[in-house]
């Protein structure tokens, strides 16, 4: 089952997850004449890690008392993990600032990382962010696909005169230890974390259809860390959605020149070229994509949806099961398998898949929808008896 409190970051739209030098900072002059409405909320870098009065009061009261006996690192760790203290819940529907996550007592992975860092720094602890090299996680919303990587945070690391770490510190990671044990990590700076926050908000706004707002948040992400390629890729997707195809093409082309085998950027560029009426160049990239990634994410799922439209429910079931074999923890795959099972007359298996969809969902809203569908199915079964 997908952990209910993973520490994933960056809802980058078809983007790579790790920052990679040298920096890429596409200048607006290269994009052409763009016309976006002013943002309804101006991106504010200062608000991301800012503490609220409630957070300071919590540190001065609850945490300070425990820190005297446990030490500051352990006191903060216990506050985050103990169900008797902060009681933070996972919710991937919105990326929050530190103060927003604390007030709501919930947030997605990046929100929890930001909140942890803000509290730790106020306690005088050294904070280090690390990117963990695990398999990226994919999700889907309407016609958009999202990919996320993984980061965690280390508190209280000590350094010697030569800048070498003399104490490993305490790592806080909301994935189970077995999921990240032995994986390679690399340090990232706070500028990258700020870029990830702005990038998440841009992706969320775009997913909600607010293209103009998304543009300004993506711009803020690029400005925060020009070396974070995920932000430039998100910007390219927004430009394409806005109809600025030549500008999007230039952004994707620059990214692909830096990382020639990046299938995510390659896919975005191929789609943009098709929209520009350049099928030959798009076909060249698509042929390369077919070699590098014969079965891209959601490959079997999309085929399964097509089979459902054809009323070929046995084939749809088989295809959804094949997609689940690749990603057994994605709630949408369980939901559609439940629909196929129901069409095939297996209500018990449909009920089981709806339960799995509910348990693997990463937002309270999705969980409640699946629970309602499961309850409705069970009520129908009781009425038929």
C-alpha atoms as one frame of an Amber mdcrd trajectory, in Angstrom:
protein
   0.000   0.000   0.000   1.246   3.499  -0.792   2.336   5.134   2.496  -0.239
   7.664   3.697   2.522  10.102   4.675   5.164   9.877   1.951   7.708  12.664
   1.720   7.565  13.210  -2.039   8.170  16.502  -3.720   7.635  18.453  -6.866
   4.536  17.863  -8.905   6.588  18.609 -11.989   4.638  18.281 -15.191   6.393
  15.533 -17.128   9.645  16.704 -15.605  12.804  15.253 -14.170  13.003  15.618
 -10.407  16.579  16.459  -9.498  18.325  19.743 -10.047  21.279  19.568 -12.406
  23.917  22.237 -13.127  24.739  24.299 -15.051  21.755  26.566 -14.588  19.094
  27.000 -17.209  17.372  30.375 -16.997  15.311  30.979 -20.125  15.021  34.709
 -20.654  11.569  36.071 -21.408  12.970  37.769 -24.511  13.464  34.294 -25.981
   9.846  33.339 -25.410   8.282  36.012 -27.533   5.461  38.423 -26.691   3.430
  36.803 -23.943   0.154  38.038 -22.502  -0.813  36.699 -19.094  -3.238  38.284
 -16.659  -1.675  39.515 -13.391  -1.592  36.870 -10.635  -4.490  36.783  -8.204
  -1.956  35.968  -5.464   1.605  37.163  -5.928   4.209  34.430  -5.212   6.048
  35.356  -2.002   9.340  33.598  -1.252   9.393  35.069   2.247   6.154  33.361
   3.214   7.327  29.809   2.487   9.302  29.229   5.705   7.828  32.036   7.816
   6.666  31.020  11.309   3.280  31.987  12.674   2.678  33.111  16.264   1.031
  29.726  16.856   4.185  27.920  15.758   6.389  30.013  18.026   4.070  29.417
  20.963   4.205  25.679  20.322   8.000  25.721  20.259   8.241  27.827  23.411
   5.810  25.637  25.300   5.407  22.024  24.205   8.738  21.543  22.436  10.886
  23.559  24.857   9.743  21.433  27.797  10.660  18.214  25.995  13.907  19.607
  24.590  15.284  20.071  28.102  15.142  16.339  28.711  15.370  14.820  25.233
  17.445  17.384  23.373  16.060  19.584  20.576  16.393  17.063  17.740  14.589
  14.267  19.543  11.915  16.629  20.849  11.073  17.827  17.353  11.250  14.304
  15.924   8.822  12.988  18.534   6.461  15.909  17.955   6.302  15.105  14.236
   5.892  11.363  14.628   3.794  11.086  17.786   0.033  10.810  17.269  -0.387
  12.464  20.666   1.292  15.706  19.648   1.029  17.505  16.292  -1.151  14.767
  14.737  -0.196  15.866  11.234  -2.132  14.182   8.430  -1.098  13.724   4.827
  -3.057  15.606   2.145  -1.658  15.982  -1.361  -4.425  18.267  -2.639  -2.488
  21.468  -1.922   1.102  22.529  -1.273   1.112  24.711   1.840   3.620  27.042
   3.423   5.070  26.136   6.815   2.480  28.239   8.663  -0.419  26.925   6.579
   0.596  23.299   7.117   0.952  23.852  10.868  -2.422  25.593  11.146  -4.190
  22.865   9.157  -2.201  20.043  10.805  -1.973  18.524   7.348  -0.049  18.890
   4.133   1.593  17.065   1.283   5.164  15.848   1.388   6.769  19.139   0.476
   4.596  21.080   2.900   5.672  18.787   5.738   9.322  19.162   4.819   9.006
  22.964   4.779   7.179  22.992   8.122   9.831  20.727   9.667  12.640  22.948
   8.402  10.993  26.136   9.676  10.501  24.684  13.156  14.020  23.229  13.252
  15.708  26.484  12.264  13.758  28.401  14.907  15.176  25.903  17.427  18.687
  26.690  16.221  19.199  23.350  14.491  21.248  22.950  11.342  19.042  21.872
   8.435  20.142  19.972   5.335  17.857  18.882   2.503  18.674  15.762   0.510
  17.377  14.339  -2.725  16.910  10.560  -2.543  17.316   8.556  -5.744  14.233
   6.345  -5.737  11.826   5.454  -8.530   9.718   8.528  -9.380   6.019   8.421
  -8.589   3.436   9.247 -11.260  -0.105  10.571 -11.008  -2.720  11.769 -13.447
  -5.184  14.638 -13.604  -7.389  15.163 -16.655  -4.994  15.515 -19.613  -1.970
  16.238 -17.407   0.544  13.804 -15.964   2.615  14.539 -12.903   5.841  12.977
 -11.704   7.386  13.384  -8.280  10.706  12.455  -6.739  11.738  12.192  -3.098
  13.526  14.376  -0.570  14.118  14.221   3.155  15.674  16.460   5.787  18.555
  15.989   8.229  18.673  17.959  11.488  21.628  18.982  13.583  24.509  17.815
  11.429  27.861  19.035  12.805  30.837  20.184  10.701  34.568  20.289  11.409
  37.188  22.851  10.389  37.596  21.466   6.856  33.847  21.582   6.277  33.523
  17.835   6.720  30.556  16.419   8.600  31.573  15.238  12.084  28.058  14.172
  13.116  25.478  12.589  10.798  22.547  14.351  12.438  19.008  12.982  12.546
  17.170  12.317   9.296  13.409  12.801   9.206  11.761  10.914   6.383   8.085
  10.117   6.076   8.613   7.070   3.888   9.097   3.728   5.658  12.837   3.021
   6.177  12.750   0.027   3.836  11.661   2.237   0.934  14.750   4.440   1.081
  17.358   2.268   2.806  20.540   2.016   0.767  19.411   4.572  -1.821  21.867
   7.186  -3.065  21.315  10.748  -1.853  22.644  14.168  -2.763  22.458  17.436
  -0.859  20.277  20.203  -2.290  20.039  23.820  -1.233  17.134  25.763   0.151
  16.855  27.661  -3.134  15.888  24.365  -4.774  13.283  23.691  -2.094  11.789
  27.141  -2.691  11.704  26.400  -6.421   9.962  23.104  -5.702   7.315  24.902
  -3.658   6.611  27.442  -6.401   6.657  24.650  -8.988   4.129  22.596  -7.014
   1.802  25.558  -6.775   2.174  26.216 -10.508   1.283  22.591 -11.271  -1.694
  22.649  -8.918  -2.998  25.889 -10.418  -2.586  24.540 -13.931  -4.419  21.369
 -12.944  -7.268  23.585 -11.729  -7.388  25.372 -15.080  -5.865  28.621 -13.779
  -3.271  28.967 -16.513  -2.476  32.653 -15.973  -1.829  32.203 -12.261   0.202
  29.064 -12.943   2.497  31.053 -15.245   3.582  33.473 -12.519   4.266  30.714
 -10.021   6.328  28.803 -12.570   8.269  31.998 -13.300   8.915  32.333  -9.568
  10.177  28.733  -9.490  12.646  29.368 -12.316  13.837  32.550 -10.617  14.269
  30.789  -7.259  16.603  28.148  -8.715  17.411  28.330 -12.442  19.179  24.969
 -12.082  15.991  23.140 -11.160  14.961  21.830 -14.564  11.553  20.690 -13.367
  10.490  24.327 -13.043  11.520  25.181 -16.609   9.667  22.116 -17.862   6.529
  23.129 -15.972   6.835  26.585 -17.480   7.042  25.021 -20.923   3.846  23.041
 -20.325   2.070  26.209 -19.177   3.229  28.115 -22.264   1.934  25.304 -24.460
  -1.420  25.276 -22.671  -1.645  29.054 -23.105  -1.082  28.715 -26.839   2.459
  30.132 -26.872   3.759  27.179 -28.861   6.976  28.698 -30.180   7.920  29.856
 -26.689   7.193  26.383 -25.302   9.249  24.827 -28.068  12.261  26.959 -27.186
  12.048  26.056 -23.501  11.781  22.308 -24.201  14.510  22.427 -26.862  16.941
  24.058 -24.439  16.145  21.483 -21.774  16.590  18.598 -24.199  19.928  19.984
 -25.365  21.122  19.695 -21.765  19.708  16.207 -21.213  19.392  14.519 -24.627
  17.902  11.267 -23.300  15.309  12.829 -20.997  12.147  11.052 -22.160   9.889
  13.429 -20.248  11.151  16.586 -21.902  11.378  14.729 -25.211   7.699  13.813
 -24.974   6.706  17.408 -24.250   8.748  18.694 -27.165   7.284  16.072 -29.527
   3.738  17.063 -28.569   4.567  20.730 -29.068   6.039  20.060 -32.510   2.878
  18.209 -33.526   0.793  21.180 -32.413   3.055  23.433 -34.504   2.456  21.316
 -37.597   5.917  19.741 -37.748   5.092  16.008 -37.838   8.415  14.907 -39.320
  10.481  16.362 -36.486   7.953  15.110 -33.940   8.121  11.614 -35.450  11.908
  11.592 -35.068  11.556  12.280 -31.350   8.729   9.768 -30.976  10.853   7.080
 -32.584  13.605   7.837 -30.090  11.050   7.739 -27.281   9.859   4.308 -28.381
  13.408   3.001 -27.987  14.111   4.683 -24.656  10.693   4.014 -23.111   8.681
   1.296 -24.911   5.944   1.263 -22.247   5.684   4.726 -20.704   3.793   5.340
 -17.454   0.030   4.811 -17.827   0.601   2.840 -21.060  -1.581  -0.110 -20.038
  -3.989   2.121 -18.143  -4.778   4.177 -21.240  -5.308   0.956 -23.213  -7.564
  -0.263 -20.421  -9.703   2.862 -20.641 -10.055   2.294 -24.383 -11.125  -1.301
 -23.724 -13.768  -0.049 -21.275 -15.167   2.225 -23.990 -15.364  -0.810 -26.298
 -17.125  -2.784 -23.515 -14.273  -5.295 -23.636 -14.214  -5.733 -19.874 -12.019
  -8.865 -19.705  -9.319  -7.060 -21.682  -9.753  -3.928 -19.564  -9.311  -5.977
 -16.393  -6.148  -7.561 -17.772  -4.682  -4.191 -18.754  -5.473  -2.532 -15.410
  -3.868  -5.473 -13.644  -0.743  -5.064 -15.783  -0.551  -1.389 -14.818  -1.015
  -2.287 -11.162   1.868  -4.747 -11.452   4.071  -1.750 -12.288   2.585   0.566
  -9.648   0.535  -1.360  -7.071  -0.098   1.673  -4.861  -1.846   4.108  -7.188
  -5.488   4.560  -6.215  -6.759   5.373  -9.720  -5.664   1.985 -11.050  -7.541
   0.180  -8.268 -10.651   2.263  -8.920 -10.794   1.421 -12.609 -10.086  -2.230
 -11.937 -13.054  -2.134  -9.562 -15.224  -0.773 -12.383 -14.066  -3.549 -14.711
 -14.715  -6.208 -12.046 -18.196  -4.834 -11.468 -18.963  -4.952 -15.196 -17.819
  -8.585 -15.176 -20.234  -9.370 -12.352 -17.651  -9.895  -9.599 -18.993  -7.574
  -6.904 -16.692  -9.010  -4.215 -13.561  -8.165  -6.210 -14.986  -4.747  -7.061
 -15.513  -4.115  -3.353 -11.936  -5.211  -2.624 -10.488  -2.897  -5.266 -12.544
   0.049  -4.017 -11.173  -0.579  -0.538  -7.631  -0.635  -1.921  -8.324   2.596
  -3.811  -9.551   4.218  -0.607  -6.554   3.023   1.418  -3.984   4.093  -1.171
  -5.491   7.509  -1.901  -3.399  10.468  -0.818  -6.068  13.083  -0.142  -9.071
  13.051   2.209 -11.314  14.049  -0.701 -10.373  11.027  -2.829 -10.598   8.698
   0.160 -14.124   9.895   0.950 -15.219   9.455  -2.683 -13.970   5.867  -2.786
 -15.505   5.128   0.605 -18.874   6.440  -0.588 -18.708   4.301  -3.749 -17.792
   1.225  -1.722 -20.646   1.859   0.751 -23.076   2.328  -2.135 -21.955  -0.973
  -3.689 -22.360  -2.802  -0.384 -25.812  -1.335   0.080 -26.776  -2.559  -3.381
 -25.517  -6.041  -2.553 -27.491  -6.132   0.690 -30.648  -4.997  -1.118 -30.214
  -7.747  -3.726 -30.027 -10.491  -1.112
